[in-house]
Amino acid sequence: MQFATRLNFLQANVFADMDRAKAKAKAAGCDVIDLSLGSSDLPAEAHVLAAIAKSLSDPSTHGYLLFHGTQAFRQAAASWYTHKFGVAIDPETEVLPLIGSQEGTAHLPLAVLNPGDFALLLDPGYPSHAGGVYLASGQIYPMPLRAENGFLPIFEEIPESVLAQSKMMVLSYPHNPTTAIAPLSFFKSAVSFCQKYNLVLVHDFPYADLYFGQAPVPSILQADPEKSVSIEFFTLSKSYNMGGFRVGYAIGNADLIRALRQVKAAVDFNQYKGILNGAIAALTGSQTGVKTVVETFRRRRDVFVGALDRVGWQVPTPQAALYVWAKLPDRWANHSIQFSTKLVEATGVAVSPGAGFGKHGEGYVRFALVHDPEILEKAVDRIAQFL
């Protein structure tokens, strides 16, 4: 049996390797503390669950849900965006519900790229961004992210020969895995760059609320309010603890929304309407739960960074997201996969190796702060023994 050659690019998966290492540790009787996945351990809000529960007994929610049946959700999403970022949104033409934002980042390349076209991706970056390009038979040009540049790409480093074959650029700030924040001035330069080279500008924005400073993090649409080249993806997984509900949306350029909708129509319908009713409750209801989420991860960040510091592993204090991006001690400098597999085997503490996020992630590991402070301190104690 022969399979498509595009699958060759999808076979190497560091996170699948880590999953096997975790399973091996559990089978050996080890108490695993999993800091490798950015899946919030916090519960969805009661008013969100109530809206979903009420929907279950309504037979009108039990059938297929087509685009026009999502109007109330699209209106809620557009209103939320306008209130938060001051950008006017047309819910009919500029919003598309998604089964999680990852659906959007994976399917959009099918609408934008022809075989052989380049996509400009962050390195390190979220793995599904590359997966979508490979599924579209595109090529990837990695834009290196370096600490000395604040983990922002340098557009001037991209060769003209690559730009001549490029169709899209994918950004994501606050950034996973580095936790870097991009200022609005950077986004404005990105918009200008993409306008100059006729590139689609994609911004994956799951951490829109998870910042710890006073100034809000910007949306790409604030830099491109006319939505000339931009599309942004938001998920309710982080802000509203709804990862398992798989609900998000695309928002931005109407032509891009229409093209993505065409791809989506060939692949799936929408999720259960009751879930969208819960999402509407999340977006339109009290936002105190979001503030609680932020404060919870701020407290965990401070405990974890402080604990690492006490055992001699100094790391920068993240200003956003729910991760700590840590440069490995010298003896492990270029062996993030080996460090991560041996750590979980020896201690039960599972982390994400930086190499899994791209070539320029090597030399780092990512800790996800998805446990209570006492568990995080316990994890650091085990790490200290291992080191």
N, C-alpha and C positions, 0 to 999 in steps of 0.2 A: 504494500500500500504506500503510495507517495502523497506527501503533503506539500502545501504551498511553501515556497522558500522563505516567505516573510516570517514563518514561525521560527526560523533559525535565530532570528534576533531576539526572540522572546524566551529562549530556553534558559539562559543564565539568570538566576534569580537568587540574590544573596539572602533575601528575606525568607524564601522557601528553605534555604539551607539552615537559617537560624531557627525556623520552625521545627525542623528535624532535630536540631541540637536541643531545643527546649523539651521536645517530646522524649528524647533520650535521657535528659536529666530527670524528668518526672518519672520515667520508667525505673530509674535507678533509686527512686525514693527521695529525691531531692525536693525541698520546698522552694519552688520557683517564684522569684519576684520579677515579674515581667515589666521591664521598662523599655521594651523594644517597639511597642505599637502606640501610636498617638490616638488611641480610642478612649475617650473620656469615661471615667468610672462614675461620674456624677449622674443623677437621675434627671429625666425630663420633668418639667414643671407640671404641677397637678392640673392646672387649667388646660394645658395641652393634652394631657391624657384624658381629661374629661370630654374634650371635644371629639377625640377619636372614639372613646367609648360610646358616646351618644350616637355616633355615626353607624356603629355596628348593627344597631337594631333598625336602621332605616334601609329598607330594601332598595331604594333608589340609588344607594351608593355601591351596590353590589355588582354592577355591570362594568363593561369597558368604559374607560374615561378618555374621550377624545379632546382635542385642543380646546374647543369652545366650552367644554365643560369645566375647564380650569380657569375661567374668567375671574372668579372671586379671588383665587390665589394670586393670579397675575396682578390684579388691582392692589392686593395687599403688599405684594413685593415692590411694585412701583411706588406706592405711598411710603413704604419703609425707606426706600432708597432716597426719595426726594427729601423726606424729613431728615435723614441722617447726613446726606452729602450735598443737599441743595441743588441737585440736578433733576430737571424735569424729565419724566419717563412716560412713554406711551405704552400702557399695558397691553394694547392690541398688537403692536408691531415690534416692540423693543424688549419683550420679556418672554422667556420660554421655560416652562417647568422642566426639571431634570430629575432623574433617579440618582440623586447625588451629583455633586459637581464633577466627579471623576467621569461620569458618563459624557459630560460635555467636553472635557479636555481630551477624551479618547476618540469621540466622534467628529469633532470639528475638523481635524486634519483630513478626514474623508471628504469634507466639503470644500476644502481650500487647496489641498496639494494634489498635483499630478505626480505619477511615478518619477522619481529622481529629483523632485524639487526639494530644496533645503528648508528646514525649520531651525530657527535659532533658539536654543534652549540653554537654561542656566545649568552650570556644572560647578558644584553639586546642585541637584534639583530633585523634584518629586518623580519617582520612577514612572508613573503612569503617563507623564507628559511624553516621554520617549516612546512608550508603548503605542500610543495613538499614532505617532508619526510612522512607526514601523508598519502598523496595520494598513496605513495608506500608501505604503511602498515609497515613503519619502526618505530623504537623507537628513542627518542631524549634524549641525555645526554647534559644538559646545562652547558656550561663552563662560570662560573661567571666572570664578568668584574667589577673590583673595581677601584675607583679613585686612591687609594694608589698604584696600580700597573699600572697606566697610561692607564687603561681600556684595558689591554692586558691579555689574559688568561694564567693561569699557567698550563702547560701541565702535570707537575708532580703530580697535584692533581687528575688527572683522574684515577679511580680505574682500576687495571689490569683486573678485571672481566668484566668491560665495554669494555675495549680495545679489549678483546678477541672476542667480538661480534660486533665490530665496523668496518665499511667499508669506512666511509668518514668523513672528517672534513671540515667545511665551515667557512672561514674567510672573512672579508670585512673591508679594511682600505684604505683611510680614512673612519672612521666608522660612520654609521648611527645607532643609534641617538647620540652617545657621542661626535662625531667629532674628536676622537683620531686618531693619526697617528702612524703607525707601522714602525720601522726602518728596513732596509734590514737585519740586524743581527737577528731580530725576525723572519723574513720570512725564513732565512737560518735554524734556529732552528726548525721551523715548518716543513720544507721540510725533515730534518733529522729525526724528530719524525715520520712523516708519512711514510717515507721509512722503518724505523725500524718496524713499526706495520702494514705495508702493507695497508695503508689508501690512498684513493683518496683525494687529497688536492684541494679544490675548493676555488677560490678567486673571490668574487663579487667586481667589481672595477668601479663603476659608477662615482666616484669623482677623477678620475686620474688626471684631470687638476685643480680641485678646491682646491688648497692649497695656503696659504698666506705667507709662508716663502720663503727663497731663494733656499733651496735645494728641488729638485723635490721629490715627493713621489715615492717609488719603486713599480715595478710590481713583482708579485710572480715569474714570469718567469726569472727575474734577479737572483733569488735565486735558480732556477731550470732550467738553460738554456738548459739542455738535455731533459726537459719536462718529467722527469721520473715518476712523480706522479701528476702533476699539470695541472689544467685547470682554465682559467680566463675568466670572463664575463665583457664585456664593453658595455655601451649603449651610444648613441648620445644624450640622453635626457638632460643631465646636461651641458656638454661642449658646445653643439651646439644648445641648446634650442629646441630640436626636440622630446620632450616627447610624444606629441600627434601623431607623425608619427610612433611610435613603431618600432624602428630599433636599433639593437645591434648585437653583435656577440660573439661566444665562440672562444677561441684561446688556444692552448696548446697540450697536449698529444694526439697523433694521434688515439690511441685506444679509448680514451674517446670521442674524436670528432666523431669517427665512430659509437660508441654506442649511443651517443646522436642523431646523424643523423637518426639512425634506429627508435628511439622513435618519433622523429619529423615527419618522413615520414608516420607514422601511424596516426598522429594527424592533420597535416596541410601541406599546401604548404608554399611557402614564401610569403611575402607581395608584393604589387604592385611594378613592376620593376621601375616605375618612382620614388618611394620613395628611392629605392636603388641608383638610379642615383643622387638624391639629397644628399644621404649619401656619395657617391663618391666625389661629389663636396665639401662637408664639410671636408672630410679627406685629400683631395689633394689640396684644394684651400688655400687662405690666412687664416692664423690662428690669425689675429689681432682681430677677433670677440671673440675668446676664451679669449684673454687677457682682452677684455672689460668686458666679463662676470665675470672674476675673480675680476677685480677692482670694479665692481658694487657690488658684494657681500662682498668684503672687506669693502667698504664704508658703506654699510648697517650694517654689523657686528659692526663696530666701533660706529655708531650712536645708535644702539639698546643696546649694552652693556653699553655705556656711559649713556644712558637714564635710564636703570635699576639701575645703580650705583647711579644716582642722587636721585632716590626714595627709596634708601636703600636696594636694592636687588643686592648683589654682586655675580657675576658669572664669571667663567674663560673666558678669551678671546679665542674663537675657532681658531685653526690654520689651519682648513680645512673644507670643505663641506659648506652647505648653511643653517646651523642650529645653534641654541644656546641650549645647554643642561644645564638646570638650576635646581639646588637643591632647593626644595621647602622650604619656610619658616617653622619654627618649628611647628606651629599649624596645618600645612597641611602635615607633614612629611610622613605619611603613607597613604595618601588619594589623590593620584594623579588623580584618575578618578572623585572623588567628586569635587576636586578643579576645574578640567577642565570643567565639566558640569555646575557647578554653575557660573564659570567665564563667559562662553558664554551666559548663561541665563541672567546674571545681566548686562553684559557690551557689549556683541556681539563680544568679542575677543575669537577666537577659537584656542586652542593649542592641542598638542598631549600629553595625559597622559603617563608617563613613564611606568606604569604597562602594557600598550599595547605592549611593546617591550620585556616583560619577567619579571620574578620575581625580578630580580636584577635591573630593571628599576624603581621599586617603589620608591617613594620619590623624583622623578624628573619629569619635563615636558620638552617637546621639542618645541621650537619656530622655525618655518620655515621663513626665511628672504625673503619672496616672494612679498614684497611691497616696494614702494619707501620710502626713509627715513622719509618724513613728516608723512606718514601713520604709520610707525613703532613707531614714537614718540607719535602719537595720541593713538596708542594701549597701550603704556607704561603708558600714563596718565590715561587711563581707568583702567589698572591693579592696579595702585597706589591707585585709589579711592576704588577699590574692596578690596585691602589689608587693 
